[in-house]
């Protein structure tokens, strides 16, 4: 058994096709078959059933997949740790929701860099569904997200409520809002439900988007309105060209820190989690100050 066999097995398990795995790994189809056969001989079980519709995991293959994922992750971690630049003792991998990067996570990165200068930080932005999967697969150590899933061995800690407000390129109240120019931003499933409850009369129209930055660029060109995080909305209002829509309800979206209960704990890991909790009140205070901006009619 070697890592190439493990990676090949996992790819076939995902693709359910030997030829597709050969393309994914840039090897021949016979090489894929040879690796799987060697792995089956080593384990003494059949991992796949081959048929006209592809390759499906056997019951033994499904059981082995969990071990293969762990082996692959340990191998990846070992390579990452050993490839660290000289002078670094470890790496901490964190994922964050796109919209809270600038005002929350960036402060955390600065603090961590100063507090733990020997720890390398890998930080990326993504959506909740993807980050949750990466936490489960141990590809991330910590994630800050809107929509966690309650799973065994996963710790979920609420940090604060992100607040979204409705702004427009035209000064107006909710009754006078041009609804045909409303741009719906699908921040997450929780926001979608809260939006439907808080303001059911304002629905997605011709334009919907998945990123706030995309919506801002569009509104700057075409005009219209959208729900944005309060801190971003306040900056746009202060810069001119945008107005808070009077009478529009605020929408709250809880933000959580998510990590594995069984993760290897050390000082830097514990410090990272505690610092996220410590930064949360200041973010809430900043959000409250942003909300103090008066609506313009």
matplotlib code that plots the C-alpha trace (Angstrom):
import matplotlib.pyplot as plt

x = [0.0, 1.3, 0.0, -0.5, -2.8, -4.7, -5.2, -6.2, -8.8, -10.2, -10.5, -12.3, -14.6, -15.5, -15.6, -17.0, -15.1, -11.6, -11.1, -12.1, -9.7, -7.0, -7.6, -7.8, -4.4, -2.8, -2.0, -3.2, -6.4, -4.3, -2.2, -5.4, -6.5, -3.1, -3.1, -6.6, -5.9, -2.7, -4.6, -7.3, -4.7, -3.0, -6.3, -7.7, -11.1, -12.9, -13.2, -15.3, -17.8, -17.3, -20.3, -21.5, -22.4, -19.0, -17.4, -19.3, -17.9, -18.5, -19.4, -15.8, -14.8, -17.2, -15.6, -12.1, -12.9, -13.0, -9.6, -8.2, -9.4, -7.6, -4.4, -4.5, -5.1, -2.2, 0.0, -1.0, -0.4, 3.0, 4.0, 2.8, 4.5, 7.8, 7.7, 7.3, 9.8, 12.8, 11.9, 8.2, 7.0, 3.6, 0.7, -2.8, -5.4, -8.5, -11.5, -13.7, -16.9, -16.3, -18.2, -16.5, -12.9, -12.0, -13.3, -13.0, -10.7, -8.0, -7.6, -7.4, -4.6, -2.5, -3.0, -2.0, 1.0, 2.3, 1.4, 2.7, 5.5, 6.6, 3.2, 2.5, -1.0, -3.1, -6.3, -8.8, -12.4, -15.2, -18.8, -20.2, -21.0, -17.5, -15.8, -17.9, -16.8, -13.2, -13.5, -14.9, -12.1, -9.5, -8.5, -9.2, -8.5, -11.0, -13.7, -15.7, -19.0, -22.7, -24.3, -22.6, -24.0, -24.4, -22.2, -20.6, -17.1, -17.7, -17.6, -19.8, -19.4, -21.4, -19.3, -21.7, -24.6, -23.7, -26.2, -27.4, -29.1, -30.8, -29.1, -29.9, -28.3, -31.4, -32.6, -35.9, -37.9, -39.1, -42.4, -40.7, -38.0, -37.8, -38.2, -37.4, -33.9, -33.4, -30.4, -30.7, -27.5, -27.7, -25.4, -26.4, -29.4, -30.0, -30.1, -32.4, -34.9, -34.5, -35.0, -38.2, -39.6, -38.5, -39.4, -41.5, -42.6, -39.1, -38.2, -35.3, -36.0, -34.0, -30.5, -29.3, -25.7, -23.6, -20.9, -21.3, -18.4, -20.1, -23.3, -21.5, -19.8, -23.1, -24.9, -22.2, -22.8, -26.6, -28.0, -30.4, -30.5, -29.2, -28.8, -25.1, -23.3, -23.8, -20.1, -19.9, -23.1, -21.9, -18.7, -20.6, -22.9, -20.1, -18.3, -21.4, -23.7, -25.6, -28.3, -29.8, -33.4, -35.7, -38.1, -36.3, -35.8, -32.3, -31.5, -29.4, -27.2, -25.3, -21.6, -20.0, -16.5, -16.4, -13.7, -13.2, -13.5, -10.9, -8.3, -4.7, -4.8, -1.7, -1.1, -1.5, -4.7, -6.3, -5.0, -6.6, -10.0, -9.9, -8.8, -11.8, -14.0, -12.1, -12.4, -16.2, -17.4, -15.3, -16.8, -20.3, -19.5, -18.2, -21.4, -23.5, -21.7, -22.3, -26.0, -26.1, -25.9, -29.3, -31.4, -31.7, -35.0]
y = [0.0, 3.5, 7.0, 6.8, 3.8, 5.7, 8.8, 6.8, 4.9, 8.1, 9.6, 6.6, 6.6, 10.2, 9.9, 6.3, 5.9, 4.5, 6.5, 9.7, 9.1, 8.4, 11.8, 13.5, 12.0, 12.2, 8.5, 5.7, 3.7, 0.5, 2.3, 3.1, -0.5, -1.8, 0.5, -0.5, -4.2, -3.9, -2.2, -4.8, -7.6, -5.9, -5.5, -8.8, -7.3, -6.1, -2.3, -1.7, -3.4, -2.7, -2.4, -0.7, 2.4, 2.7, 1.7, 1.6, 1.1, -2.2, -2.3, -3.0, -0.1, 2.3, 1.3, 1.7, 5.1, 6.6, 5.3, 6.4, 9.9, 9.9, 8.5, 11.1, 13.9, 12.8, 12.6, 16.1, 17.5, 15.8, 17.3, 20.7, 20.6, 19.4, 22.0, 24.9, 27.7, 27.5, 29.0, 28.0, 25.3, 24.6, 25.9, 27.0, 26.8, 29.0, 29.7, 32.7, 33.9, 36.4, 39.3, 39.3, 39.1, 42.8, 44.0, 40.9, 38.3, 40.7, 42.0, 38.4, 37.6, 40.6, 39.5, 35.9, 37.0, 39.1, 36.6, 33.5, 34.5, 30.9, 29.7, 30.0, 31.0, 29.8, 31.8, 31.6, 32.9, 30.6, 29.7, 27.9, 24.6, 24.3, 25.3, 22.8, 20.0, 21.1, 21.1, 17.6, 16.4, 18.2, 20.5, 23.5, 23.8, 26.6, 28.3, 31.4, 31.1, 31.9, 28.4, 25.6, 22.0, 20.2, 17.1, 14.7, 15.9, 19.4, 22.3, 25.4, 28.7, 31.7, 34.9, 37.7, 38.7, 40.3, 43.0, 43.7, 46.9, 48.1, 50.9, 52.5, 54.8, 56.9, 58.7, 57.1, 55.2, 51.6, 52.6, 54.6, 52.1, 51.1, 47.4, 46.5, 47.7, 45.7, 43.4, 40.3, 39.0, 35.4, 35.7, 32.2, 30.0, 31.6, 35.1, 33.8, 32.7, 35.8, 38.0, 36.2, 36.7, 40.3, 41.8, 39.3, 42.1, 42.6, 39.6, 38.8, 40.5, 40.4, 40.4, 38.2, 37.8, 35.8, 38.4, 41.8, 43.2, 42.2, 43.9, 47.1, 47.4, 46.8, 49.4, 51.9, 51.5, 50.8, 52.1, 50.3, 48.8, 45.8, 44.5, 44.8, 44.4, 47.5, 48.4, 48.2, 50.1, 52.9, 53.3, 53.6, 56.1, 58.2, 58.1, 59.5, 58.0, 55.6, 56.2, 54.1, 53.2, 54.5, 52.0, 49.0, 46.3, 45.2, 41.5, 39.6, 36.7, 34.9, 34.2, 31.1, 29.7, 26.0, 23.5, 19.8, 18.7, 16.0, 18.3, 18.2, 21.1, 23.2, 26.8, 28.4, 26.5, 27.4, 30.9, 31.2, 30.1, 32.3, 35.3, 34.9, 35.1, 38.1, 40.0, 39.4, 42.1, 44.8, 43.8, 44.0, 47.5, 48.6, 47.3, 49.2, 52.5, 51.9, 51.4, 54.8, 56.4, 58.0, 56.8, 59.5, 60.2]
z = [0.0, -0.9, -1.1, -4.8, -4.4, -1.7, -3.8, -6.8, -4.7, -3.4, -6.8, -8.2, -5.2, -6.1, -9.9, -10.1, -13.3, -13.9, -17.1, -15.5, -12.7, -15.2, -16.7, -13.3, -12.2, -15.7, -15.8, -18.0, -17.3, -16.9, -14.2, -12.3, -12.5, -11.4, -8.3, -7.3, -7.8, -5.7, -3.0, -3.0, -2.8, 0.1, 2.0, 0.9, -0.1, -3.2, -3.1, -6.3, -8.4, -12.1, -14.4, -17.5, -15.5, -13.8, -10.6, -7.3, -3.8, -2.2, 1.5, 2.2, -0.1, 1.8, 5.1, 3.8, 2.4, 5.8, 6.7, 3.3, 3.9, 7.2, 5.7, 2.9, 5.3, 7.6, 4.6, 3.4, 6.9, 7.1, 3.8, 4.8, 8.1, 6.7, 3.9, 6.2, 5.9, 8.2, 11.6, 11.7, 14.1, 12.6, 10.5, 11.4, 8.6, 8.8, 6.5, 6.7, 5.2, 2.4, 4.0, 7.4, 6.2, 6.2, 9.5, 11.7, 10.4, 9.3, 12.8, 14.0, 11.5, 12.7, 16.3, 15.7, 13.7, 16.5, 19.3, 17.6, 15.2, 14.8, 13.4, 9.7, 8.9, 5.9, 5.6, 2.8, 2.1, 1.1, 1.6, 4.6, 2.8, 1.5, 4.8, 6.7, 4.4, 4.8, 8.6, 8.5, 6.2, 8.4, 5.6, 7.9, 11.6, 12.2, 10.2, 10.8, 9.0, 8.8, 8.4, 10.3, 10.5, 13.8, 13.5, 15.8, 17.0, 15.7, 18.1, 17.3, 19.1, 18.4, 18.0, 17.2, 14.9, 11.6, 10.7, 7.2, 6.2, 3.0, 1.1, -2.2, -4.8, -4.5, -1.3, -0.4, 2.2, 1.8, 0.4, -2.4, -3.2, -6.9, -6.4, -10.0, -9.3, -6.1, -6.3, -4.1, -2.6, -1.5, 1.5, 2.9, 3.6, 7.0, 5.4, 2.8, 5.4, 7.5, 4.5, 3.5, 7.0, 7.6, 4.3, 2.2, -0.2, -1.4, -3.5, -5.9, -9.2, -12.4, -10.8, -8.0, -6.9, -4.6, -3.6, -2.0, -4.0, -7.3, -6.2, -5.2, -8.6, -10.3, -8.3, -8.9, -12.6, -12.9, -9.7, -7.4, -3.9, -1.9, 1.6, 2.7, 6.1, 8.2, 8.2, 4.4, 4.0, 6.4, 4.4, 1.1, 2.7, 4.1, 0.7, -1.0, -3.6, -1.3, 1.2, 4.0, 3.1, 5.8, 7.2, 5.9, 8.6, 9.7, 9.1, 11.6, 10.6, 13.4, 12.9, 14.4, 15.0, 14.0, 14.7, 15.6, 19.2, 18.6, 17.0, 18.4, 20.8, 21.4, 22.7, 19.3, 18.5, 21.8, 21.4, 18.0, 19.3, 22.4, 20.3, 18.0, 21.1, 22.4, 19.1, 18.8, 21.2, 19.4, 16.1, 17.6, 19.0, 15.6, 14.0, 16.5, 15.7, 12.0, 12.7, 14.4, 10.9, 10.2, 7.3, 4.6, 3.0]

ax = plt.figure().add_subplot(projection="3d")
ax.plot(x, y, z, "-o")
ax.set_aspect("equal")
plt.show()
